Amino acid sequence: MSKLTLSVDKSVVARAKRYAKQQGVSVSAMVEAYLVSVSEPPETKDLPPIVRSLRGTLKQGDLDAYNKHLIKKYG
């Protein structure tokens, strides 16, 4: 993990901290997600913004459990 120093207006920082707290994430995680979304390879930029925003949020997902959930829910 690398450190990055940013200069950001105080009011923006305050709003970002409030938003991050409400979302249960860190400001660092939000900034990282944003940087990932704007620097991703072109083939993934065709995804809808909501899908792109979710990339990387599920680090160790259990695909088998998810498939079982879908089968149970939708038959």
N, C-alpha and C positions, 0 to 999 in steps of 0.2 A: 504494500500500500504506500502510495506517495502522498506527500502533503502539497497543498496548493494554497497560496495566499491570494485573496481577492480583495479589492477595494469596492465596497458596496455602500450605498447610502444607508444611514442609520434606520430610517423609517422602513426601508425595504427589508433590512435584516430583522427588525422587530416583527414585521408581518410574516416573513418567512418562518421565523421561529414559532410564532403562534400557529401557523398553518401546519408546520411539521408536527407540532405537539398534538394537534387535533387529529392528524392522520396516523399518529403513532410511529413516525419515522424521524430520522435525524435530518438536519439541513444538509449535511454532507451526502446522505443517501439521495436526497432530492437533486442536488447539484450533479452527482454522479449519473443519475438516471437521465437527466437532461443532456449531459455531455455525451452519453452513450447514444441517445436518440438523434443528436445532430451529427454525430461522427460515424454512424453505422454505414455499412456498405450499401450502395445504391439499390440492390435488389430487395432490401427490406424496407426501403423508403416508400414502396408502393402500398404498404400496409396502412390501414386506417390509423389515425393518431391514437385512438384509445388502445388499440392492440399494441402499437409501438411503445406506448407508455408502460405497458405491463411487462415488457421484455426484461428478463433478469430478476423479476420479483419473486419467483418461485425457484429458489436455488436447488433444493433437493426434493422435487416433487415425486410422488409415487404414481407413475402412470397406470400401473395395474389397479390401484385403488380408485383412481379417477375413472378408468374404464368400467369398473364394477359399479361405481356410483351412477354413471350414465346409463348402463344397462338396467339397473334397478329403477332409475327414475323414468326412463323412456321406453323400457321394455325391449 
